[in-house]
Amino acid sequence: MSDITQIAAVHLKTGFKFSSYVETTMTISSEVQKVIGISVYDHGILSVNGGSVVLIVYQLKLLYMIV
């Protein structure tokens, strides 16, 4: 089973970019962390390629509104 860790989009006409990291509900194995460069620490901090990022907690209803 997989889990969403990032939501990203690019507007094709303007080039505007949106990217947001999402709090995972599943543990990311150490093997997967090495491949994708994303680590989640016990205290809720997410690291991407060694740098900390802000996590956004989305509710499922919000995701349906976006799609």
C-alpha positions in Angstrom: 0.0 0.0 0.0 1.3 3.5 -0.8 0.8 6.9 0.8 0.8 10.5 -0.6 3.9 12.4 0.5 3.8 15.4 -1.9 1.3 17.2 -4.0 2.7 19.3 -6.8 1.5 21.0 -10.0 2.7 23.3 -12.7 0.3 25.7 -14.6 1.2 25.0 -18.2 0.5 28.6 -19.5 2.0 30.7 -16.7 4.6 28.2 -15.4 3.4 28.8 -11.8 4.5 26.0 -9.6 2.8 24.6 -6.5 4.4 22.1 -4.2 3.3 20.9 -0.8 4.4 18.0 1.4 1.8 16.0 3.2 2.0 14.3 6.6 2.2 10.6 5.9 0.0 8.1 7.6 2.4 5.2 7.1 6.0 4.6 8.1 8.5 5.1 5.2 11.1 2.3 5.3 14.8 3.2 5.4 15.2 1.7 1.9 12.5 3.9 0.4 13.9 7.0 2.3 17.2 6.5 0.5 15.6 6.3 -2.9 13.1 9.2 -2.6 15.2 11.4 -0.3 12.3 11.9 2.2 12.7 11.2 5.9 10.1 11.6 8.6 11.3 12.0 12.2 9.4 10.9 15.3 8.6 14.5 16.3 6.8 15.2 12.9 9.5 16.9 11.0 9.9 16.0 7.4 13.2 16.2 5.7 13.7 16.3 1.9 17.2 15.7 0.7 18.6 16.8 4.1 16.5 20.0 4.4 13.5 20.4 6.7 10.1 21.3 5.0 6.8 22.4 6.4 4.2 19.6 6.6 0.6 20.3 5.7 -2.1 18.1 7.1 -4.8 17.6 4.5 -8.2 16.2 5.2 -9.6 13.8 2.7 -12.5 16.1 1.9 -10.0 18.9 0.9 -8.2 16.5 -1.6 -11.6 15.7 -3.2 -12.3 19.4 -3.6 -9.0 19.9 -5.4 -9.5 17.1 -7.8 
